[in-house]
Amino acid sequence: MILLQWKTRVNTYHTFMVAQDHLYFHISIGSYDNTYLKYIFGSGIQPVRPAQGEIPFLEIQEFGPFDVTNEEELGEFLHIMLSFILWQLEQTETGTTFKRALS
């Protein structure tokens, strides 16, 4: 499993996960806030669920499964992965090198 985290705005975080189940890949993107971090890393007295009416402190979007024996699905999965990697490298020297090589 690959875990990468990045911060998009104050108090909102995302985790990008890739899981493999034999010949299938799954992508999950979790969105969470400081309430979730306090629940996970706190003293253990936080309730398991936030009070009714509050914004959920963890949301997960799932994509897949992508069957690696299916050329179209494999291509779609690889396109997503390459896009994510290039986006992560966008502000780095390595990203600049990739852009020059691909242009």
C-alpha positions, 0 to 999 in steps of 0.5 A, spaced: 500 500 500 502 506 498 500 512 503 502 519 501 499 525 504 498 532 502 495 539 505 490 543 501 488 548 506 487 549 513 485 543 517 483 539 511 488 533 509 488 528 504 491 521 504 492 517 497 492 510 497 493 504 492 491 497 494 492 491 490 488 484 491 491 479 486 490 482 479 486 488 481 488 495 484 484 499 488 485 507 489 482 510 495 482 518 497 481 519 504 479 526 506 479 528 514 480 534 518 483 535 525 477 532 529 479 525 526 487 526 527 485 528 535 480 522 535 486 517 532 492 520 536 488 523 542 487 520 549 482 515 547 476 519 550 473 522 544 467 519 541 467 514 536 462 518 532 462 526 532 455 529 534 449 528 529 449 534 525 456 535 524 460 535 518 463 527 517 471 527 520 473 522 515 470 521 508 473 516 503 472 516 495 474 509 492 476 508 485 476 501 482 477 495 481 482 496 475 483 489 472 490 489 470 489 483 465 484 488 461 488 493 457 483 499 457 483 498 465 490 498 466 491 504 461 486 508 465 489 506 472 496 507 469 494 514 467 491 516 474 498 514 477 502 518 472 498 524 473 498 523 481 506 522 481 507 528 476 502 533 480 506 531 486 513 533 483 510 539 479 514 544 484 520 540 484 527 539 480 525 532 478 518 535 476 521 540 471 526 534 468 520 530 467 516 536 463 522 537 459 523 530 457 515 529 455 515 536 451 
